[in-house]
Amino acid sequence: MADFTLRVNGNEKKVSVAAETPLLWVLRDTLELTGTKFGCGAGLCGACTVHIEGSAMRSCSMPVSQVAGKNVTTIEGLSANGPHPLQQAWIAEEVPQCGYCQTGQIMAAAALLAKTADPSDEQITQAMNSNLCRCGTYERIRKAIHRAANAGGAR
């Protein structure tokens, strides 16, 4: 076991875990932030997407030792002032079916909007391409991203 200090959702957190423990399990099991989901465990599906220093990253394949001292944002910390414009757009466009992948989808979309305020369809496809949705709600996801962009979704 080793001690690590993480900055999660703006708060400093100290954890004592094995250095190779995936960030996903530190978030879910140690810090009890269960919004980030386990999908494939290999960084392929995107269900576990969080922001590390503002970039969308897979937490299931990221050892906690690599994020010590870095800013980590989970779905719980995406917005300090109520629902984020993306969360509002997701509801308005009725994006989720089963909903399992949606936190990862929203986190990937938020990283996109932080870099590109008004993305084209191609930019959305490129940014979201590696986030899988078994229910196939990709068109509604695209509409929600455009809706959030029009509402100032990069806040």
Secondary structure per residue as TSV (DSSP state, phi and psi in degrees):
chain	resnum	aa	ss	phi	psi
A	1	M	-	360.0	147.1
A	2	A	E	-137.4	157.9
A	3	D	E	-97.7	134.0
A	4	F	E	-132.7	145.9
A	5	T	E	-111.4	124.1
A	6	L	E	-116.9	150.1
A	7	R	E	-106.7	99.9
A	8	V	E	-110.6	120.7
A	9	N	T	52.6	38.2
A	10	G	T	86.0	-1.6
A	11	N	E	-116.6	139.0
A	12	E	E	-78.4	129.4
A	13	K	E	-126.4	132.8
A	14	K	E	-104.5	130.9
A	15	V	E	-130.6	150.8
A	16	S	E	-121.7	101.2
A	17	V	E	-144.8	168.0
A	18	A	-	-65.5	141.7
A	19	A	T	-57.8	-31.0
A	20	E	T	-88.9	1.5
A	21	T	S	-60.6	127.8
A	22	P	B	-60.8	140.5
A	23	L	H	-52.3	-38.6
A	24	L	H	-50.4	-47.9
A	25	W	H	-74.2	-29.3
A	26	V	I	-66.1	-45.3
A	27	L	I	-61.6	-50.7
A	28	R	I	-74.6	-49.9
A	29	D	I	-88.9	-40.0
A	30	T	I	-86.8	-46.0
A	31	L	S	-95.3	-6.2
A	32	E	-	58.3	35.9
A	33	L	-	-99.9	91.8
A	34	T	T	-92.9	7.0
A	35	G	T	-67.4	-31.8
A	36	T	S	-76.9	127.3
A	37	K	-	-103.9	150.5
A	38	F	-	-86.9	129.8
A	39	G	S	-118.2	-78.1
A	40	C	S	-107.6	-23.9
A	41	G	S	79.8	2.0
A	42	A	S	-122.8	9.0
A	43	G	S	73.8	21.8
A	44	L	-	-102.0	-27.4
A	45	C	S	-98.1	-26.8
A	46	G	-	92.2	-3.1
A	47	A	T	-61.0	-26.7
A	48	C	T	-96.4	15.4
A	49	T	E	-64.3	130.8
A	50	V	E	-132.6	173.2
A	51	H	E	-101.0	131.5
A	52	I	E	-120.1	114.3
A	53	E	T	53.7	36.1
A	54	G	T	88.4	-8.8
A	55	S	E	-100.3	141.3
A	56	A	E	-70.8	124.1
A	57	M	E	-137.1	155.4
A	58	R	E	-86.4	119.4
A	59	S	S	-82.7	-17.2
A	60	C	T	-73.5	-22.2
A	61	S	T	-117.3	14.3
A	62	M	S	-106.5	109.6
A	63	P	B	-62.9	139.9
A	64	V	G	-56.7	-30.8
A	65	S	G	-61.5	-24.7
A	66	Q	G	-83.0	-12.2
A	67	V	T	-112.7	3.2
A	68	A	T	-56.7	129.3
A	69	G	T	80.7	-3.1
A	70	K	S	-98.1	158.7
A	71	N	E	-80.2	123.6
A	72	V	E	-117.7	129.1
A	73	T	E	-120.4	129.5
A	74	T	-	-107.2	175.9
A	75	I	G	-57.5	-32.5
A	76	E	G	-65.9	-25.2
A	77	G	G	-107.6	10.5
A	78	L	S	-62.2	-35.3
A	79	S	-	-141.2	130.0
A	80	A	S	-83.9	-15.5
A	81	N	S	-117.1	59.7
A	82	G	S	81.6	-168.0
A	83	P	S	-59.7	136.3
A	84	H	-	-67.7	151.3
A	85	P	H	-52.2	-33.3
A	86	L	H	-67.4	-41.0
A	87	Q	H	-63.7	-40.2
A	88	Q	H	-63.9	-42.6
A	89	A	H	-66.1	-37.9
A	90	W	H	-59.2	-41.4
A	91	I	H	-68.9	-47.4
A	92	A	H	-60.3	-37.7
A	93	E	T	-90.2	1.9
A	94	E	T	50.5	51.1
A	95	V	-	-65.3	-53.3
A	96	P	-	-70.6	144.8
A	97	Q	S	-107.6	-81.1
A	98	C	S	-77.1	-30.4
A	99	G	-	86.9	-7.5
A	100	Y	T	-61.0	-41.5
A	101	C	T	-85.1	-6.0
A	102	Q	H	-65.9	-34.3
A	103	T	H	-65.2	-39.7
A	104	G	H	-65.7	-38.7
A	105	Q	H	-62.4	-46.5
A	106	I	H	-64.0	-41.6
A	107	M	H	-65.3	-39.2
A	108	A	H	-65.3	-42.1
A	109	A	H	-65.5	-38.9
A	110	A	H	-63.7	-39.7
A	111	A	H	-63.6	-39.9
A	112	L	H	-61.4	-50.7
A	113	L	H	-66.4	-26.9
A	114	A	H	-67.9	-27.2
A	115	K	H	-98.9	-30.2
A	116	T	-	-134.3	101.5
A	117	A	S	-63.4	-33.8
A	118	D	S	-134.3	76.1
A	119	P	-	-71.5	148.7
A	120	S	-	-78.6	169.3
A	121	D	H	-57.1	-41.6
A	122	E	H	-64.0	-41.4
A	123	Q	H	-64.9	-38.7
A	124	I	H	-64.4	-46.7
A	125	T	H	-57.9	-45.8
A	126	Q	H	-61.0	-46.0
A	127	A	H	-71.2	-31.8
A	128	M	H	-100.4	-3.4
A	129	N	T	-54.5	-33.3
A	130	S	T	-97.6	8.2
A	131	N	-	-100.0	116.2
A	132	L	-	-92.0	142.3
A	133	C	-	-127.8	109.3
A	134	R	T	-64.5	-23.8
A	135	C	T	-84.7	-12.0
A	136	G	-	74.2	36.5
A	137	T	-	-88.3	29.0
A	138	Y	H	-59.3	-39.5
A	139	E	H	-66.6	-39.2
A	140	R	H	-68.9	-34.6
A	141	I	H	-61.2	-46.3
A	142	R	H	-60.0	-45.3
A	143	K	H	-62.2	-40.0
A	144	A	H	-66.0	-38.7
A	145	I	H	-64.4	-44.1
A	146	H	H	-61.9	-42.6
A	147	R	H	-60.4	-46.4
A	148	A	H	-64.7	-39.5
A	149	A	H	-61.1	-41.4
A	150	N	H	-68.7	-22.4
A	151	A	T	-95.7	7.7
A	152	G	T	80.1	44.5
A	153	G	T	-66.3	-1.5
A	154	A	T	-92.6	9.4
A	155	R	-	-60.5	360.0
